[in-house]
């Protein structure tokens, strides 16, 4: 499990280590600078030779102090290094000022205003201007510099220390125009903003370097990964030991999405999977399904009768279901089973079911902690318009409102797990526990942008719920496997391929 920190959490970890006497601020700065140089040489081994030039842009805080360390280490390596400082050197924090003075014994420090990107070509540009502490937009002259650096044709590479300057590391949103990096080196743990919104695009490649600090806070956001064993256990079990998932489908001609979800639920390990549909859709579904069973579910009353079989323990409503009166009744029965003398089931609400829920906000009262909502951005805005409006507002100060904030707020309001889709999928439960499932950096999976992939994800979650996974773990694990299946298959992926790739992914995981 990998923790992701906010800027405040990172500062607290550093301050606790310094206060305890484990390390000094100067030692942390030295380790950070060395980590940057190590990461550069690991990424570009050809730069280990001594005939290279670098420009270091240092800012007015401790991020700038890291930059002075990088400059000194590169100079020791035999590089030609130019250093430019934004701000008054007399106002630098103590540790940064100490490293400024150490550099002054080796080379000149010029005002940043003297730097001209077009006239100072370098094989390496270090952006050590603003890091985790940025809470306001970059000054106008700094934003112009970011634009000039982006426009100048260059053969060299740009490396940012902690974050591309201008990026809010609590939200991944730019506070005005941001710098752009080929490589971003951060310390101890990655930050939330590295994985949200514009963060991955601006950061380039992300490298995390250890600097000898203790573990992250217990309330940190995590990167989603399989959290519980995926292997089916026991030698005396039978199909019902692994749950029975029921997926509610729509009329004839609309069953493809539910069939995709059903296939996903079956492949991920549910013991039985049934598609419930109107009578006119049974022939179409029967022609396309074998191991997945079929059941006529004409209306809400029919669903209530089906649910009298208590072995059916997980429901999925939404994919290709429709949004008419029948479907609204299905949602009502699925959510209010207890009111009809039925045991509560785990319920995934996706696609059309979310549309129904958005039309009837009073139905939120029927949601419970066994539910998982899986909205994309448009559905999220319909379900939680005020929260979506806050998220869409321009970021003017840091920490800016983030997708993590929005999903946590939505989960608390709904009283259940919310999985907010995207390349930066965020999963949260009402307690505030939260994870990001990132399909970015070395887990980029652009092929997931294909019709039906979300239906398969809903099926994956439903299948894991049927197997007894808690909703948060089911959502995190399903989202992680969804990306891994896409990456395993590669270009040319269509939604039908995702469930069929699961056995290969399980074998690769040793499951």
C-alpha positions, 0 to 999 in steps of 0.5 A: 500500500502506498500513501499519498500526502497533502502538503500539510501532512508532509510538513508535519512529518518533517517537523516531527522528525526535526523536533524529535532530533532524528534529523536536522532541516539541513540534513533533509535538504541535503538528502533531497538534493542528492535524491534529485541528482540520483534520479536525474542520473538514473533517468538519463545515464548519459548525463553522468559524464562531466561535459554538461551544462545546467540552469538551476532556478531557485525560489524563496523557500526551502524548495529553493534551498534544495535547488542550491544543493542540486547546483553544488552537487552537479558542480562537484560532478564537473558540470557548468552550472548557472543559478538564478534566484527569485526573491531576496536572499536575505529573506530565505529560510535559515536552511535555504540561506545556509545552502545559498551561502555554500553555493556562493563559495562555488559560483554566482547567484543571479536574479531570476529576472536576468534569466532568459530561456532563449539565451540560456540554453541548457541540457538540464533545467532544474525548477526549484522555485515553488514546491509543496508550500505554494498557496497562491498563484505564481506571480505574473512574471513567473507565469510568463517565464513558464510560458517562455520555457514551454515555447523555447525549442530545447534539446535539454530536459526539465526537472522539477523538485517536488512539483512543477512550480504553480501546481497545487499538490493538494489538488493537482490543479494549476494555480495559474500558469504552471511549469512543465517537467520531464521528470518530477522528483518528490520525497518520502511519499508522493503527494495527492496532487501528483495523481489528480487533475493536471498533476500527471501531465505537468509532472512528466515522470514521477520519482519518489526518493526516500530521505529517512523520514518515518511513515505517513499519517494513518489518515493518508489517502492511499493508491488503490491496489488489491487489499485482500486475497483474491484466491478462492479458498477452501476445498469443500466450497460450492458455487453459492459459497462465492456468492450470487450476483444479480444484474438488472437489464433493460428491454430487447436491444439494450442488453449488451451493457448488462451482459458485459457487467455480468461477464465481469462479475463471473470472471472475477469470481462470483459463484453464480451470476444472473441477468434479470430482464423483461420477458422480451429480452430473454431470447436475445440474452439467451443467444449471447450468454451461457454460464450466466443465467437468465431470470425474467424480472418484469417489474419491482414486484418480480424483483422482490420475489426473486430476492426472496432467495437469500442466496442472491447477495449482490445486485447491479443496477444501471448498465443498459437498464433504462430509466422508465417506471419499471427501472425506477421501481427496481431501484426502489426495491433493491435499496429498500429490501429491508422495508419489505422483510428482505435482507439487505443486499450489496448494491452497485448503482451505475449508469441509468440507475444513477440517472434515476437517483439524480431525478429523485434526490429523496431516494438518497435516504434509502442508500446504505453502507452496502452500496457503491455509486460509480459516477463519471463526471457528468453523472457526479454533477447530476447527483451532487451539483453543488459539490461539482460546482465547487470542484469546477470553480477556478483554483485561486489559492491552495490548498485548492478543492480537489477531486478527493475532497469532492468524493469524500463529501459525496460519500459522506452525503450519500452514506455509502462508497462513491467511486468517481471515475476517470484516469484519476479515479477516486474512491471514498467511504463515508468515514473519509477513508479514501483511495486514488486508482491512477491510470497514469504514469507507469499505469497509464491505460488510454485504451480504457476510453472505450464504450462499455469499459465502465459496465465491466467495472460495475460487474467487477465490483458486483462480483467482488461484493458477491464474494463478500468483499467489503464495499470499499475494498471491492471498489478499490480492488475492482478499479485496480484490476480494471486498469491492469486488465487494460494494460495487460491487453494493450492497444486495440482493447474493447470492453469485451476483452477486459473480463477475458484478460482477468485470468492472465492478470490473476496468474501474473499476481500469483493468485 
